[in-house]
Amino acid sequence: MPLPDLVWAWRDAAHGHEPALPQRYLDVLERVLNQMESAALFTEESCSFSQADMVGALADWLSRARAL
């Protein structure tokens, strides 16, 4: 799946979640997704963005959101 589609799917799923997620969860997700979009501008790992760290951050966010 292309990154823009993946990011859109995460945003859509988070905002369509019932019951609604707390705003702080949406804020954190948006920050991670924005970083993923920025990281996609680089072809390799950079000192500013690590693709592995971004995937890890999404996994952490998802586990915490599921625990609500």
N, C-alpha and C positions, 0 to 999 in steps of 0.2 A: 504494500500500500504506500503510495507517495506520502511524504511527510505532511504536505498541506491537508490532505484528506484525513490523515491520522489525527492531526491537531484539531481539525473541525469536528471529527467524531468524538474526541474527548470533551471538547467544549459543549457540544450538543448533548452528550450523555450527562454531563455534570449539571447543566442547567435544566434538563428535563427530569432529573432525579426526584422521585417522590418518596418520602417527604423531602422537602427542599433541604439542601445542605446549608450549614451555617455560612455566612458571608466570608468568614476567615478562610474556610476551605476553598471557596471559589477564588479568593484572592491569591492563595498559594498556588493553586492549579494554574491560574492565568500567568503567574510569574514563571512557573516551570515551562509552560507551553511557549511563552515568549522567548525564553532562553533556548528552547529546542529550535524554534524558527531561526533565531540568530545563529545558532551553532551550525545549522544547515548551510550557511553561507560559506563555511570552511570545508575544504575537502578532507582534511585530516584533523586529528585531535589538536586543539590549540591550548595554550596556557589558560585561556579564559573559559573555554567550554570543552567539556568532556562528554562525548555521547554516552559513554557508560554511566557517568554520573547522572545524566539527564534521565536515562532509563531507570536507574536506581531511585531517583527522586519521584518519578511517576509511580513506581511500584510501592514506595513508602506511602505516598499520598493515597493510593488506592486502598492499601491495607488499613490505613487510619480512617478513611471515609467509610469503608465497609463496617468498621467497628462501631460506628455511631448508632 
